[in-house]
Amino acid sequence: MKAAVIESVGRAVVTEVPDPAPGPREVVVEVAACGLCGTDLHILQGEFAPELPIVPGHEFAGEVVGVGALVTEVAIGDQVAVDPSLYCHECRQCRNGHNNLCERWAAIGVTVPGGAAQYAVAPVANCVRLPEHVRTQDAALVEPLSCAVRGYDILQSRLGAHVLIYGSGTMGLMMLELAKRTGAASVDVVDLNPARLETARLLGVSGSAANADELDRPRGWDVVIDATGNAAAIQDGLERVAKAGTFLQFGVADYATRVTIDPYRIYNQEITITGSMAVLRSYERAAELFANGVLDPDVFISDRLPLGSYPQALEQFAAGVGRKIVVVP
């Protein structure tokens, strides 16, 4: 089969690899579409994936075309979205319910071959069947949405909160859509990219700007979310949190990223700084939200490129051009 392969640091190619075969409790999915994500760039840069080469792609959906001998939950022909998370269920974190912090953490498309290919293997437990009205090629959005749902689980956002989001790429826009549905009084977005800010306005943002100084919230925001992973954005966002407010580190920063904090202010103003890592008991809820129209795929997916263009798609994503980019095998 044809697959994208990150062969070494800085090098991605599209080549032929062996067709996958399912284990007893696994299925083979013919991939309808696979989304690109910041994690894929980190893998390309030599972070996250423990070993290269790897077939990337952890945001994908498709049709079941093969099932293992002990699979009864899905059948050939079913349309499914795939949760890429692979947990050991044995370590201390898993036993305490923090599976996303598994000490043996693994993921399809990160530590084992992923969905940037014609076919991918997944445990049947990771497959969520899609209702007939959902276009399978759009359901690559379910995985990033499940990360956003996890972020709001962490926030436990109260009604009437004023929210500031840094970044209006795919993840920032998803956080915007969820903020609107969790009772935010206002949602403002900061981004240096005018085209992305225009999409935020299309989705009904309260205010948008290239700099938070341009927004009218002198006492700060109850909830500040970084969806960029950019040090300058994170540093600025930490300083915009209102008294008793919360800062959520949602964007994936490089390992070397550093910012400074003011411990006295955190103490004196009871500011919470927290993070949200990947997916935790949020994938099926995200699939249900997606099926019920929480996102407009035609707004969120800006580019649908052939699998053969995967290296170019990575370059486009790294340049910040477009919103969600998916490859279509």
N, C-alpha and C positions, 0 to 999 in steps of 0.2 A: 504494500500500500504506500501511498504518498504521505509524507509527514514533514512538518517543520522540525528541525533539530538545532538546538543550541549546542554546537560542537565544543566550543571553548570560549573563554572570556572574550566578548566583543565579536563573536562570529556566529551567525545564524544562517542556516541553509535549508532548502527544501529538497528532500531526497527520498529514495525508496527504503523502507524498513519492513521487517517481517510482519505479516498480518497477526493480530493478537488472537489468543484463544482464551475462553473463559475458564476459571476454576469452578469448583462445584457450586459455590455461592456467588458467582459473578455473572455479569452479562457483558455482551459486546454491543456497543452503541455505534451506529453509523451517524457520524457527527453532521448535524444540520448547520451549525454555526458555532464558532468559538471566539470569545471576546479576548481582547488584549487588555492588560492591566499593568499597573506600576510594578507589581511583583515580577512580571516577565522581564522588565528592564533591569530589576535587581539581579535576576538570574543571569542575564546577559553580562552584567557587570561583575559577576563572580560572587554574588551574595545569595543567601537563602538556600539554593540547591547544593546539597552536600557533595554531589558528584556530577561532572559533565562527561559525556554528552547527555542531554535529556530532551525528550519531546515535551515542550511546554504546553500550556493551555489548561487552566483550571476553571474557566467559565464556559460551559458548553452544554448543549442539549442535542437530542437526536432521536433516532428510532432504534429500538431494540432489534437486533438482527441475529443474535445468538445468546443462548442461555446455558448456564451450567446445569449439571445433572440434578442438583438439589434446589433449584430455583422454582418457586411456585407463585411468587408474588407478582411477577410481570411476565408477559408473553411476547413472543416475536410479533412485531408490528406495533407494539405500544410506543407512544411518544413520551419521552422522559427528559427531565432536567436532572443534572447530576451534581450532588454535593461532593466537592473534591476532598473533604476532610477525612483523614485516616487516623484513628485514635487507637491506642493500645488497650484501653479500658482496664488497665492493670496498675498503672503507676499511681502515686499519691494524688496528683492533680486530677486524674480521671476519676479516681474513687471519691474525690471530694466534689465532683461535679464540674470541674474546670477542664473539660476535655480539650478545649482549644489551647490550653497551656500544657498539653500532654508532654511528658518528659521524653517520649519517643515520637514526637510530632512528625507526621508525614502528610503528604497531600498529592493527589493526582495532578500531574502537570508541574510538580515541584520536586518531589523525590521519586516518583514513578511516572512512566509515560502518560502524557495528557491528551487533551482534546484538539490540539492543533494538528490534526491528522484526519484521514478518512474514517478511521475506526479507533475506538478507545475502549478499554476494559474498565469496569467499575463494579464494586460490590453491590449486590442487589439492594442492600440496606441503604445505599446512598442515592438510589434512584426514586424520583418523585414523578408519578404519572401526571401528564398534562391533560386538561380537559380539551375537548375537540375544538372549541372556539379559539384556543391559543395557537398562534403560529409558532411552530417549533423553532424556526430560525430566529425568532425574537427572544426565546426563553434563555438564551445565554445571559440575559440581564438578571436572571433570578439569583445567581451567585453573588454578584456585587450588591444586589438589593438585600440579600440575607446578611451581608456584613453591615449594611446600614441599619437593619432591624436590630442587630446585636448592639450597635452603637446606642440606639435609643433604649434598649434594655438597660445598659449601663447608666444612662443619663437619668432614667426615671423622671423624665421632664414633667414639671407640674403645669397645670393649665395657666395660661396668661403670661408665660415666660417670653422675654424678649431675647431673640436668638441671633447670633452673628456667625456666619459661616465664611471661612477663608477657602476660596477655590470654588469655581463653578464648572469644573469638569464633571465627568459622570458621577463621581461619588458625592461631590458637593451638591449637585443638583438632586441626587436621591435624598440626601439629608434635608434639603429644602422641601421636597415633596412630603417627607415624613413629618417634618416640623409643622407644616400646615395642617396635617391630619392628627397631630397630637396636642392641639389646642394652643399653639404659640400665639401670643398677641401680635408679634411682628417677627419677620425674618429678613435680615439684611445679609447681603453677600458682598464680599470683597474679592476682586480678581484683577490682575494686570492685563488680562486678555479681553479686549472689547467685544470680540465675537462671542466669547463664552458668557460675558455679562448680558449680552443681548438675549441669549437663551434663558438666563435666569429671569429676565424681565418678562419674557414670553410665558414663563411658568407662574408668574404672579408674585415675584419677590416684593417685599415692602420697600426696600431701598437697595441700591447697588452703586458701587464706586470702586475706583482703583486704590483708594486709601480710606481707612476707617475714619480719618479726620473729616472727611466730606459728609459723613453721616451724623445725624442729630441724635446722639445718645450720650450726653456729657457724663452721666453717672455710670456708664458702661452697660454691658449686656448680662442678663442672668445666665445665659448659656453661650459659650464661645466654642466653636468647633473648628479645628484645623483639618481640612481635607486636602492639604497640599504636600505635607512632609517637608516643606521648605523652611529653613531656619529663620529667615527674616519674617515670614508669615507667623510662625509659631511664637517668636519673640514678641511681635506686635500684639498677637492675640492674647498672650498671657497678661498683657498690660491693659486689656480692654474688659476684663471680667469685673462685673459689679460686685459690691459687697454681698457675701453669702452666695456668690455665683459659682459656676462650674466651668472648667476648661476641659474639653475632651480632645485628646490626641487621637485622631482618627486616620489621618494621612500617614503613609508609610515613609518614614525618613531614612536616609542613608545611615549606616552604622556610625559614621563619624560625625553626624550632626550634633551640635551642642548649642544650648541656649542658657541664659542665666535666669535665676528666679530671685525674688525678694522674700526671704523666709519670714521676716517680720510682718510684711503685708499679708502673706498667706495666713499667718496666725491671727493678726489683728482684725482682718476682715473675713475670716472664716471662709477662705476660698478653697475649693476642691479642685485638684488636678488629677485627672484620671485618663485611662486609655481604653481602647477597644481593639481586640485582636481577632480578626477573621470571623469565624462562624461558630455560634454555640446555641444549639436548640432554636435556631432561627430560620433554617432553610425551608422547612415546609410552610411556615407562616409567610415567608417571603413569596413562595410559589402561589399561595392562596391570594395574597395581596396583588400579585402580578396578574393572576387570572381575573381578579375583580377590577382591574384597570387602574391601579394606583399610579402606574407610569404609562406614558404614551411612547411605545417603542420607536415610532417614526420621529419623535423629537430626540430621544436619547441615542439612537444609533445613527451616527452621521455618515459612516462609511461601511460598505459591505464589499470586501475585496476577496479575490480568489486566493486559495491556500498558497498557490505558487508565489504570491506577492508578500508572504509573511515577513521576510527581511525588510522590505520597503514599508510594510505596515508598522513595524517596530520603529523605524526611523521617523515616520509620520507621527506616531504616538509620542515619541521622545521630544519632538519639536513642538508639541502642544497644539497640533492642527486637528480640528474636529472634536467630537465628543467621544462616544464609545465607538471603537473600531472593531469590527468582527471580520474574521476570515471564514469563507464558505468553501468547504472541500468539494 
